[in-house]
Amino acid sequence: MAAFSDGRITSTRFVDAGSATVMLFTGAGRNDGPFGPFPATGRDVSSPFCEVREYDSDGKAVRTELYYDQLSLLVQLGHMQPPAG
């Protein structure tokens, strides 16, 4: 990803669910490029992710969904304030 040129994945865990797999991992890196509409900050971030991948009967990946906490990343980057409370 251009926003995190040194991006790395750690703490991976895979779950086989037959026609789908689930990968839980931690993504980390230094923000040295634009992140969507937000400019680079040079800050280091780390966040949990969950990827769900579905396969057809031939084993070809046909759908991938990625889930992560965008608010947490934007707070770590300094683009947003943490929620009050």
Secondary structure, DSSP 8 states (H G I E B T S, - for coil): -TT-TT-EEEEEEEEE-SSEEEEEEEEEEE--S-BTTB-----EEEEEEEEEEEE-TTS-EEEEEEEE-HHHHHHHHTSS-----
